């Protein structure tokens, strides 16, 4: 994945991923459908005027359900322009040339222009779609990423942070879409390069589980938790979580990805070895130093290889503590 790291074109998540290419970490191969596609889709719609009127509309918490439904309906009624479909098809074909698997899966992720900055993380507000296999599925997921900007929870979040970041209405926000090779991980999780439980900048926290990190980021399970000393990498606390469920792709049926019960023996076993914990610690130190402030890093391990899926600023830290670090 390469190109501009202009947030206005590739969103916060996309810009951070492109920046990380400079570091010696594995990042799943992919391409970004930039924010111009989002704008073009709206402009191509026969409902353009109505959509733009809604996006320029000021709204309150009591309006979010009705506003969200209206925007969703108009997006659903708008077909994708043929030239946009062809551009995504070309990008997908070029990506497949770089992938060894004969029938690879792809993750399709939202990357908003107000996402993953030092002022707002927007974490968990927009959608990601896993295990896409065909062009048609990726195009549907792309629309789903755009729609997720206007979900009730995203609208409420934007009311909360709008004044803080200087956003007056929805027309000022655009969503880029990241299409990446889907890593089917043995282990996945999140690394915070500061202790978000007590705002201790001298500690790190790793939350991990078997399989995809999506069960961790969506709070579907109780993951393993490891607290580390940031200066030495020493393990200060290790708590083995229940890790009740795991996301698995059913390769033998058309059921797709399912959340299934984890085997009993793995529930009581820490998902990470001490060696893997230390490698994640080293990665966290390097990435925090690169960006210059504490990071929330999603990662996956496949066949012993650590992949960086995304990295964002930890905006939940107390403002005073964060400014001291910067």
C-alpha positions as CSV (number, residue, x, y, z in Angstrom):
1,X,0.0,0.0,0.0
2,X,1.5,3.3,-1.1
3,X,0.6,6.8,-2.2
4,X,-0.3,10.1,-0.5
5,X,-0.8,10.3,3.2
6,X,-3.1,13.3,2.8
7,X,-5.9,12.8,5.4
8,X,-8.3,14.7,3.2
9,X,-7.9,12.1,0.5
10,X,-7.3,8.8,2.4
11,X,-8.7,9.5,5.8
12,X,-6.9,9.2,9.1
13,X,-6.6,5.4,9.2
14,X,-5.4,5.3,5.6
15,X,-2.8,8.1,6.2
16,X,-1.4,6.3,9.2
17,X,-1.1,3.0,7.4
18,X,0.8,4.7,4.5
19,X,3.1,6.4,7.0
20,X,3.8,3.1,8.6
21,X,5.2,1.7,5.4
22,X,8.4,3.6,6.3
23,X,8.9,1.2,9.3
24,X,10.1,-2.4,9.0
25,X,6.7,-4.0,9.9
26,X,4.5,-6.2,7.8
27,X,1.3,-4.5,6.7
28,X,-1.3,-6.4,4.6
29,X,-1.2,-5.5,0.9
30,X,-4.1,-3.3,-0.3
31,X,-5.3,-0.1,-2.0
32,X,-7.4,2.9,-0.9
33,X,-10.5,4.2,-2.6
34,X,-10.1,7.8,-1.8
35,X,-12.6,10.4,-0.5
36,X,-13.2,11.7,-4.1
37,X,-15.1,8.5,-4.8
38,X,-17.4,9.3,-1.8
39,X,-18.0,12.8,-3.2
40,X,-18.5,11.5,-6.7
41,X,-21.0,8.9,-5.6
42,X,-23.1,11.7,-3.9
43,X,-22.8,14.0,-6.9
44,X,-23.8,11.2,-9.3
45,X,-27.0,10.4,-7.4
46,X,-30.4,11.4,-8.7
47,X,-31.0,12.3,-5.1
48,X,-28.0,14.6,-4.9
49,X,-30.0,17.7,-3.9
50,X,-31.8,15.9,-1.1
51,X,-28.7,14.2,0.1
52,X,-26.7,17.5,0.2
53,X,-29.6,19.2,2.0
54,X,-29.5,16.5,4.7
55,X,-25.7,16.7,5.0
56,X,-25.8,20.5,5.5
57,X,-28.6,20.2,8.0
58,X,-27.9,21.0,11.7
59,X,-29.3,18.3,13.9
60,X,-29.8,17.4,17.6
61,X,-29.7,14.0,19.4
62,X,-33.4,13.6,19.0
63,X,-33.0,13.8,15.2
64,X,-30.4,11.1,14.7
65,X,-32.7,8.1,14.1
66,X,-34.8,9.9,11.4
67,X,-31.8,11.5,9.8
68,X,-29.9,8.3,9.6
69,X,-32.7,6.4,8.0
70,X,-33.3,9.1,5.4
71,X,-29.6,9.1,4.4
72,X,-29.4,5.3,4.4
73,X,-32.5,5.1,2.1
74,X,-31.1,7.6,-0.4
75,X,-27.7,5.8,-0.5
76,X,-29.4,2.5,-1.0
77,X,-31.5,3.9,-3.9
78,X,-28.3,5.3,-5.6
79,X,-26.5,2.8,-7.9
80,X,-22.7,3.0,-8.1
81,X,-21.4,4.9,-11.2
82,X,-20.1,2.4,-13.8
83,X,-16.7,4.1,-14.0
84,X,-16.3,4.0,-10.3
85,X,-17.0,0.2,-10.3
86,X,-14.5,-0.2,-13.1
87,X,-11.8,1.7,-11.1
88,X,-12.4,-0.6,-8.0
89,X,-12.3,-3.6,-10.3
90,X,-8.9,-2.5,-11.7
91,X,-7.5,-1.9,-8.2
92,X,-8.7,-5.3,-7.1
93,X,-7.2,-7.1,-10.1
94,X,-3.8,-5.3,-9.5
95,X,-3.9,-6.3,-5.8
96,X,-4.6,-9.9,-6.6
97,X,-1.5,-10.0,-8.7
98,X,0.5,-9.4,-5.5
99,X,-1.2,-12.1,-3.5
100,X,-0.2,-15.7,-3.4
101,X,-3.6,-17.2,-2.5
102,X,-5.7,-18.4,-5.4
103,X,-9.0,-17.2,-3.9
104,X,-8.0,-14.6,-1.3
105,X,-10.3,-12.8,1.1
106,X,-10.3,-9.1,1.7
107,X,-11.0,-6.7,4.6
108,X,-12.8,-3.5,3.7
109,X,-12.4,-0.7,6.2
110,X,-13.7,2.8,6.6
111,X,-11.2,5.7,6.9
112,X,-12.9,9.0,7.7
113,X,-11.2,12.4,7.4
114,X,-11.8,13.1,11.1
115,X,-10.6,9.7,12.2
116,X,-7.4,8.6,14.1
117,X,-6.1,12.1,14.7
118,X,-4.8,13.5,18.0
119,X,-8.1,15.4,18.4
120,X,-10.5,12.6,17.7
121,X,-10.1,8.8,17.2
122,X,-13.6,8.1,15.9
123,X,-12.7,4.5,17.0
124,X,-15.5,2.0,16.6
125,X,-17.9,4.4,15.0
126,X,-17.5,3.3,11.4
127,X,-17.8,-0.2,9.9
128,X,-15.3,-2.8,8.8
129,X,-16.3,-5.7,6.6
130,X,-14.3,-8.9,6.7
131,X,-14.0,-11.9,4.4
132,X,-15.0,-10.2,1.2
133,X,-14.2,-12.5,-1.7
134,X,-15.7,-11.0,-4.9
135,X,-15.9,-7.6,-6.6
136,X,-19.6,-7.4,-5.9
137,X,-19.0,-8.0,-2.1
138,X,-16.3,-5.3,-2.0
139,X,-18.6,-2.8,-3.8
140,X,-21.4,-3.5,-1.3
141,X,-19.0,-3.2,1.6
142,X,-17.7,0.1,0.1
143,X,-21.2,1.5,0.2
144,X,-21.6,0.1,3.7
145,X,-18.5,2.1,4.8
146,X,-20.0,5.3,3.5
147,X,-23.3,4.6,5.1
148,X,-21.7,3.9,8.5
149,X,-20.7,7.6,8.7
150,X,-24.4,8.3,9.0
151,X,-25.4,5.6,11.5
152,X,-27.2,6.9,14.7
153,X,-24.1,6.1,16.8
154,X,-21.8,8.0,14.5
155,X,-24.1,11.0,14.3
156,X,-24.3,11.1,18.1
157,X,-20.5,11.0,18.3
158,X,-20.2,13.8,15.8
159,X,-22.5,16.0,17.9
160,X,-20.2,15.3,20.9
161,X,-17.0,16.2,19.2
162,X,-18.2,18.6,16.5
163,X,-17.3,21.8,18.3
164,X,-14.0,20.4,19.6
165,X,-12.7,19.7,16.1
166,X,-14.5,22.5,14.3
167,X,-17.0,20.4,12.3
168,X,-20.2,22.3,11.6
169,X,-22.1,19.7,9.5
170,X,-21.8,16.3,7.8
171,X,-20.8,17.7,4.4
172,X,-17.4,18.5,5.8
173,X,-16.6,14.8,6.5
174,X,-15.7,12.2,3.9
175,X,-14.9,8.5,4.0
176,X,-12.1,6.8,2.1
177,X,-12.3,3.0,1.9
178,X,-9.3,0.7,2.5
179,X,-9.3,-2.7,0.7
180,X,-6.7,-5.1,2.1
181,X,-5.7,-8.7,1.9
182,X,-7.6,-10.4,4.7
183,X,-5.2,-12.0,7.2
184,X,-6.8,-15.0,8.8
185,X,-4.8,-14.7,12.1
186,X,-3.8,-17.3,14.6
187,X,-3.8,-14.5,17.2
188,X,-5.1,-10.9,17.1
189,X,-5.4,-8.0,19.5
190,X,-4.8,-4.4,20.4
191,X,-1.7,-2.8,21.9
192,X,-2.0,0.5,23.8
193,X,1.4,2.2,24.2
194,X,0.1,3.9,27.4
195,X,-1.9,2.4,30.2
196,X,-5.4,3.6,29.3
197,X,-6.8,2.3,32.6
198,X,-4.8,4.7,34.8
199,X,-3.2,7.1,32.2
200,X,0.3,5.8,33.1
201,X,2.5,6.8,30.2
202,X,5.3,4.5,31.4
203,X,3.2,1.3,30.9
204,X,1.7,-0.5,27.9
205,X,-1.3,-2.8,27.7
206,X,-1.8,-5.7,25.3
207,X,-5.2,-7.2,24.9
208,X,-5.1,-10.4,22.8
209,X,-7.2,-13.4,21.8
210,X,-7.2,-16.4,19.4
211,X,-8.1,-15.5,15.9
212,X,-9.2,-12.1,14.7
213,X,-8.9,-9.0,16.8
214,X,-12.4,-8.0,15.9
215,X,-13.7,-9.8,18.9
216,X,-11.5,-7.6,21.1
217,X,-12.3,-4.3,19.4
218,X,-16.0,-5.0,19.4
219,X,-16.0,-6.0,23.1
220,X,-17.5,-9.4,22.3
221,X,-15.1,-11.3,24.6
222,X,-12.9,-10.9,27.7
223,X,-9.4,-11.0,26.2
224,X,-6.1,-11.8,27.7
225,X,-4.5,-8.7,29.3
226,X,-0.8,-8.1,29.7
227,X,0.6,-4.9,31.3
228,X,4.2,-4.1,30.5
229,X,6.8,-1.6,31.8
230,X,7.4,0.6,28.8
231,X,11.1,1.2,29.7
232,X,12.1,-2.4,30.0
233,X,9.4,-4.6,28.5
234,X,9.0,-6.4,31.8
235,X,5.6,-8.0,32.4
236,X,4.0,-6.3,35.4
237,X,0.7,-8.2,35.2
238,X,-0.8,-11.0,33.2
239,X,-4.5,-11.8,33.3
240,X,-5.8,-14.7,31.2
241,X,-9.2,-13.8,29.9
242,X,-12.1,-16.2,29.2
243,X,-11.9,-15.5,25.4
244,X,-15.4,-17.0,25.1
245,X,-15.8,-16.7,21.3
246,X,-13.7,-16.7,18.1
247,X,-14.5,-15.4,14.6
248,X,-14.1,-18.2,12.1
249,X,-14.7,-18.5,8.4
250,X,-16.7,-21.6,7.4
251,X,-14.9,-22.8,4.3
252,X,-17.2,-25.7,3.7
253,X,-20.5,-23.8,3.5
254,X,-21.9,-20.4,2.4
255,X,-22.5,-19.3,6.0
256,X,-19.5,-17.0,5.9
257,X,-17.8,-15.7,9.0
258,X,-19.3,-16.8,12.3
259,X,-18.8,-16.1,16.0
260,X,-18.4,-19.5,17.5
261,X,-17.5,-21.0,20.9
262,X,-13.8,-21.3,21.6
263,X,-12.4,-24.7,22.5
264,X,-12.2,-25.1,26.3
265,X,-8.5,-25.8,26.5
266,X,-7.7,-22.5,24.7
267,X,-9.9,-20.5,27.0
268,X,-7.6,-21.1,29.9
269,X,-4.4,-20.6,27.9
270,X,-2.7,-17.2,27.3
271,X,-2.9,-16.5,23.6
272,X,0.6,-15.1,23.5
273,X,4.0,-16.5,24.3
274,X,6.6,-14.4,26.2
275,X,8.6,-14.1,23.0
276,X,5.6,-12.7,21.1
277,X,4.8,-10.3,24.0
278,X,8.3,-8.9,23.8
279,X,8.1,-8.5,20.0
280,X,4.8,-6.6,20.4
281,X,6.4,-4.4,23.0
282,X,9.3,-3.6,20.6
283,X,6.8,-2.8,17.9
284,X,4.9,-0.5,20.2
285,X,7.9,1.4,21.3
286,X,9.0,1.9,17.7
287,X,5.6,3.0,16.4
288,X,5.0,5.4,19.3
289,X,8.4,7.0,18.7
290,X,7.6,7.3,15.0
291,X,4.3,9.2,15.6
292,X,5.5,11.0,18.6
293,X,2.6,10.2,21.0
294,X,0.9,7.2,22.5
295,X,-0.8,4.8,20.1
296,X,-3.7,2.4,19.9
297,X,-2.4,-0.4,17.6
298,X,-4.4,-3.2,16.1
299,X,-2.3,-6.2,15.1
300,X,-2.5,-9.8,14.0
301,X,-0.1,-12.8,14.1
302,X,-0.2,-15.4,11.3
303,X,2.4,-18.2,11.1
304,X,4.6,-16.3,13.5
305,X,4.5,-13.1,11.5
306,X,3.2,-9.9,13.2
307,X,1.1,-7.7,11.0
308,X,0.1,-4.1,11.8
309,X,-3.5,-3.6,10.8
310,X,-3.8,0.1,12.0
311,X,-2.5,2.6,14.4
312,X,-4.2,5.7,15.9
313,X,-3.5,8.2,18.6
314,X,-4.9,7.4,22.1
315,X,-7.3,10.3,22.5
316,X,-8.8,9.0,25.8
317,X,-5.7,10.0,27.8
318,X,-6.1,13.0,30.1
319,X,-5.3,16.1,28.0
320,X,-2.6,17.2,30.5
321,X,-0.8,13.8,30.3
322,X,-1.0,13.7,26.6
323,X,0.4,17.2,26.2
324,X,3.2,16.5,28.6
325,X,4.2,13.5,26.3
326,X,4.0,15.6,23.2
